[in-house]
Amino acid sequence: MQQRFLSIWFKYLLTDWQVLRRPSLAGKPFAFARSERGRKIISGVNSEAEEAGVIKGMNVADANAIFPGLEIIDAKPEREEKLLRAIGEWAIRYAPIVAIDMPDGLMLDISGCTHLWGGEPAYLDEIEHRLSTKGYQVLLATASTIGAAWAAARYLSNKVIIPASAEAESLLELPPAALRLERMTIEKLHKLGLLRIKDFIYMPKSALRRRFGDTLPEMLSKAVGNEQEYLQPLITPEPYHERLPCLDPIRNAAGIEVAIKKLLQLVCKRLHKETKGLRKAQLRCYRIDGEIEQVIIGTSKATNHIEHLFKLFQLHISTIKAGFGIELFTIDAIQIEAMQISQEVLWSGHNAQVDEELAELLDRIAGKLGANNIHRYLPDEHYWPERSLKLATTLDEKPTSSWAKDRPRPTLLLNIPVSIDVTAPVPDYPPMSFRYKDNVHYIDKADGPERIEREWWNDAGEHRDYYQVEDKSGQRYWIFRLGHYGSDAPSQWFLHGFFA
């Protein structure tokens, strides 16, 4: 596939943006200025000020002399970059790779994209129309190299389409500045009478390098396609990325469902071929008004099951606000893992299908309640109750030790034991009653004590004597006394867990 690039030049970027904020400035000459080395320099002008003779780089004093009463607005640092970044994120609907071209442009890698709009002429018309509707005056050009597209947008007429392999020919009549050269290099070329690219394009590179340094032959080679040039994407697309443009804007849930299914079919087909599964995916919906709606779903184990993934997205469709319509859907597989092919063992009594169904059930529950509300625990090699378990990272993680079956533990263990008031005979007798949350529980059955010593290598403190108790209503609790009975201080009792 032939690489193609689109250069978008916002000739009046700052002033167009200012008119959007202050409509009263429309049709009136004004300019932006910033301080440079103790002087006020014009950094941006609108078309009316430019027609009056005010240009970028001019002193503010000279600008006022040319056009008395010219409104000067202080330019804020990094304003251009913020504007281009916002417009660039909006432009991702037209190409997956969009780069900022400071100080007043965007560069898009449009390879394989333009046919969706009926070819490059219609593609350029669409982008120009949308940007002009937003209030920005733009000049566009396409070419097979970044350098040629950049030069054509700024030094040729609007919406220029340079055919493949015609980059060198299109550059011949342009000035050296069209190669994005430094000012000193351009001045040297002008002093030598090299006023057009055709005056030096066929000179030996060694001669150009000796006289002008490495930059000139390098930029010339990139512009004509002899050397590759790469973009720095504003948002790096995921390796598993699929796009679905819409001929007519989608406004209802049914249309969104169809779009999600088509995207999942495309991405899961690729994953299936490579024996990989999806753990996390992001859906982006680009609205006509420039807003972006997004949904992120996750799975407990790698999967490329289309129906299951669709059900996870379906849970969030009601949160997607279509506004005046969605014109582009994209899906990114953010996290990918190799699929573990489960093999049935006839004599083991284990059904791998049950594991798959359990994983999908947990994914749907997590989609409704939130993944943070579902936890799986494994035993850890500690006697101290708070450290005797650990959080599993995946559904397939295997325990490194077994649960202590000879020492029953509560179904629910509190993170922090709760202090309770206990009535108990001494010494070492089970409690007869305890008060918890203003309710008195009279104990009918009790078992214990089970003494658990503190792990002295982790922290200091007293041991615990645990009891399993059952109250008159049949509720079972795990309570403990901290340390020995003492004559000087009252015993401290705590509730630590609940049995099923």
N, C-alpha and C positions, 0 to 999 in steps of 0.2 A: 504494500500500500504506500503510495506516494505521500510523503509528509507535506502538510500545508499549514501555514500560519496566517493569523489575522492580527493586524496591528490596528488598534483604535487610539486615535489621537484626540484628546480633549483640549482643543486649542485655547479655550476660555474656561478651564476647569474651575478655578476659584471664583471667578465673576459669575459664571452660570449658577454655581451653588449659592452665591450671595443673593442673586435675584430670586431664587426659590425661597429664601428666608425673608427677603424684603422686596416684595413685588413692586413697590414704589420706585425701585431703581431701574426698572425695565425701560430701555430706551435712553437712559441718561449716562453720560460718560463717567466712569469711576475706575479706580485702580487700587491694588493692594501694594503695600510697601513693608519692607523689613530692614532692620539695621544690619549693616555690614561694615566692619572696620570704622565705626564711628560715623558712618553716613547712612542716610535713608535712601534705599534703592527700590525702584519699582519692581515688584515680583510677579505681578499679574495685572492684566488690563482686560476690559471688555471691548467688543468690536467698535463701539462708538468712540471710546478713548483712543483706540488704535488708529481709526480713520483720522482723528485729529492730530496724529503724529506722536502720541505717547507710546513708547515701546518698553518691553522688559529690559532690565539692566540700567535704565536711565535714572539719574538722580531725581529725587522728588522736587528739588528746586528748579531743575530744568523743565520737568513736567508741568509745574505750576506756571512757568514762564510761557510755555507753549499754549497751555489751556488754563487761563486764570479761573479759579473757582472749582477746579477739578476736585471731586471728593476722594480723599485718600483714606483707606481703611488699613489698620495695622494687621499684618498677617501673623497668625499664630504658628509656632514651630510644629512641624509634622502634620499640618492640616491636610496637605496634598496626599500624604501617605494614607491617612485615615479615610479620606474620600475615595481614593482609588481602591482601598481594601474593601470598603462597603460595596462599591460598584462591581468590583471583581467577584465578590461572593454572589452577587445577583447574577453575574454573567456566566456562572458555572452551569446554568440551565442550557447554555449554547455549546459548551465544550467542557470536558472533564478537567482539562489542564488550563488554568488561567494564571498568569503571572503579572505582577505589578511592574510597569515600565516607567520608573521615576524620570522626571517629576510630573508628567501629565499624560500618561498613556497606559494602556493594557495590551498584553500580548497573549493570544490564545492559540493553542495547538488544536486546529480544527480538523485534523486528519480523520477521515471517515465519518464526519458529522454533517456536512453540508447537504448530503442527499436527503436527509430527513426534512429539509425545507425546500427541496426541489432544485438543488444546485447552488453554486456560490453566488450568482446574482441575486436570487431570491433571499438567500441567507443574509447577505449584506443589507438588502432593503429592510428585512425584518429587524435586524439589530439597530440600524439607523433610525427606523421609525420608533422603536421602543425607547431608545435613549432620547430622541428629540421630544417625544411625548413627556418624558420625565423632566425636560428642560435643559438638556445638554446638547451643545453643538459639537458634532464629531466629524472626523475624517477617517475613512477606513480604506484598507488595502490588504490584499491577500497575495501570498507568494510561497514558494517552496523553501525559502530561507527566511530566518528572522530578520536579518539585515536588510534584505530587499523589501520585505513588507514594511519595515520601519521607515525606510527611505521613501517608498512610494506614497505612504500616508501623509508625509510631511512636505514632499517636494513635487508630487504629481497631482493630478486632479482627484476628486473624491471617488470612492468605490472602485479603485483600480484593481484589476485582476491580472496578475502577471503569470503567464503560463509557465509550466515546469520547463526548466533548462533555458529560460529566456531572462534570467536574472541579470546576467552581465550586460546584455543589450539594453535592458531597461535603465541601467545605472549610468550609461555613457554620458548623457547630457546633464547629469546632476552635479551640483557643487560638492567639494570634498566633505563638507559638513554632513552630507547624507550618509556618510560611513560611521557616524557617531564618534568622531575624532576629537581629541582635546584641542582647546583653542590655540595653543602654541604650535601644534602640528599644522593646523589650518593656516595660520599666519605664515609659516615657513613655505607651505605650498603656494600661497598667493604671491609671496615675494619672488618665487621662481617662475611665476607665470603659469602655474598649473591650476587653472581655474575650474576645470571640469574633470570628472573622474576619467573620461576618455583620454586625458592628457598623460596619465600615468598608469592606467590599468594594465597595460601590456609591458610595462617595464619589468626587468628582472627583480625578483624579491630581494636578492642580495643587495642590489643597488638601493632599493627603497629602505631596507633595514639599516644600511650604513648611514644614510642621510637623515632618516626620520625615526629610527628606532623600531622596536618590534610591533608596536600597536598598529601602525598603518597597514603593513602586509597581512597581519592577522585579521583585522576587521574586513579587509578587502576579500580575503579568502573565504571568510564566513559569509559575506554578503552574496558571493557568486556561487556558493555551494561546494567549494573545494575543501572546506573544513567544517566539521559539525559544531553547532552551537546549541546549548541546552537551556531550557527554561527552569526557573525556580518556582514551582507551583505554589500558589497561594494556599491551597489545601491539597495535600498529597492524596491522590485517590488510592483506595485500598486495592491490593492485587485482585481481589474478587469484587469487582464493581460492575454493576449493570445499570443502564439508563433506559427510561421509557418516556419519550416525548409524546404529548397528546395533541392530536390535530384540533380537537375541540376541548376547551377547559373542562375539567371534571369538578362537579359541584356536590355530588351525592355519595353516600356510603357505598352504594352498589358499584359505582365506577371505581372507587378507591379499592374495593375488594378485588375487582378484576385486574387492576394494575398490580396489586401486591402478588396475586397468583402468577401473573406473567413473569414478574421479576424473580420470584422464587423458582419458577421452572428453569429460568436461564442460569441462575447462580447454582442451583442444586445439581443441574446437569453437569456443570464443570466439576463440582465437588465430587460427584459420584464417579466420574471418570478417573479422578485422581485418588480415589479411596480416602477422601477427607470428609470431615463433618464440621458443622458450624456450631460454635459455642456462644457467639454474640454477633448480632446484626443490627444495622442502623438503617432505617427508612427515612428518606428526606422527600418532602413534598414542596415543590417550588410554586408559589402562588403568583398569579398575574400581578398583584400589587407589590411584589418584591419580597413579601414575607416568606419565611421558610418554616414549615412544620416538620417535626421529626419525632420518631418513635424508636426506642432501643429495646430489643428483647434479648434474653439470655436463656441458655439451656444448661441443665445439670450435667449433660454429657454430649459429646460430639454427635451430630445428627444431620442427615441430608433428606429427612422425611418431609416432603413438601406440605402435606396436609397438616402435620403437627406444627410446623413453623407458621403456617397460615393461621391456625387457631390462636397462636400466641399473639400475632399481630392483630387479629380480629378483636381481641379483648380491648385494644386501644384505639380502634377506629373512631369511636365516639368522641375521643379527645382531639381528633384532627379537625381543625377549622378550615374549611375550604375557601371561605371568603367569596370573592368573585370567580373563583375557579382555580384549579391546579393545572399547570401546563407541563410539568415535568416531574417524574418520579425517579428516584435513584435508590439503590440498595447497596450497602457495603457490608461485606463479611469482615467484621472488625477482628474477630478471634477465630482461628481455624485450628483444628487438631486432626491428627490421623485417626481414621475410624478403626475401631477394634471389632474385627469380624467375629461374632459370637458363634461358637460351634456347639452343637447339641451332643451330649454324651448320654446315650440311651440308658445306661445302668446307673447314672449318678442321681437320678431323681430330681435334677435341677433343670428348670425350664428357663432358657435365656429370654424367651418372649416375655416372661413375667417381668424381668429386669427392665426391658424396653418400655413396657406399659407403665411400670412404676415411675421411671424417669420422666415419661411424658406427662403423667398425672401430676408429679411434683412441679413440672414446668408450668402447667396450667394454673396450679394453686399459687405458685410464685407470681404469675402474671396478674392474679386478682388481689393477692394480699401483700405482695412485695417479697423479693428474694431474701431480704433481711429477716423475715419472720419464719423462715424454714431453716432448721439446723440439723446436722447429723453429727453425733458424737461417737468417739472411739475411746476404748480404755487406754489409760496412760499408766506407766509403772510408778505410781505413788500411792502411799497409804493415806496421806492427808486428803480428806474428801474433796476440797476445792481443786486439788491438782491431780485427781485420779482419773480425769477424763480430758480429752482434747477435741477441738473442733475439726471435723473432717473437711478437707479441701474439695474433694470430689465425691461423687456417688460410688465410684469404683475403688476408692482407697481402702486398702486392707489393714486390719488392726495388727499391730506388732506384738500385742499381748492380749490375754483373755480377761473377760470380766470376772471379778471375784464372786463366784457363785456360792461359796460357803458363807459369805457375809452379805446378806441381803442389803440392798441400797434403795433409797426412795426413788420413785419415778420422777419427781420434781425436786431438784436440789436448789435451794436458794443461793444466789450469788454471795449474799452477806447474811450470816445468821442473825435472827431477830431475838432480841432480849425478851424473856418472858418471866412471869412470877410463878414459882412452883411451890407446892406444898409437898414435902417429902420427909419421911422418917430418916434417922441417921443411925449408923453410917452405912453407905452403899446400898440403900434400899431404893427400889423404883419409886418415882413420884406418884402421889395419890391424885393430884389435880394440877392444872396450870391455867393461867389466864393469858389469852391471846386475842388481841383486837377487842378488848372489853367483854369478851365472852369467856366464861369459866368452863373448862372441859374436865369432866370427872373421868378418871382413868379406870377402865374395866379390866384390861389386860396389859401386861408389860413384859418385855424381855430385855435382859442386859444385866450389868453393863458390859459394853465392848470398849476397851481402852485403846485409844489411838494416840500414840506419842507424836509430838511435833517433830518435823524434820529440822533438826538443829543446824544443819548446814545451809538451810535456806533462811530461817528466821528463828528468833528466840521466843519463848513463851511457855505456858503450861500445857499439859496434856488435856485430853477430853475423854469423858466417860459417856458413851452414847447409849440411849435406850430407844427401843421400838415400843411405842405405846398405842393403845386403842381406846378411844373414849366410849361413852355409853351409846352414842349414835352409830358406832361402827367405823368412824373415821380413824385412820392410822397416821401417826406422826413419827418423825425422827428428831429427838431432842437430846441435848447433852449438857452435862455439868462441866464447867471449866475448872480444872485443877482439883486439889483435895479439899475436903471439908476443913475449914479453919476456924479456930476459936475467936480470932480477932475480927475477921471480916466475913460478911454473909456470903453464901455460895451464889455463884452466877450461873444461871441457866439460860439456854438458848434453843430456839426452834430452828432446825436446819433443813428440813425437807418433809415432803408429803408422799405417802405410799398410795398406790392406786386402790 
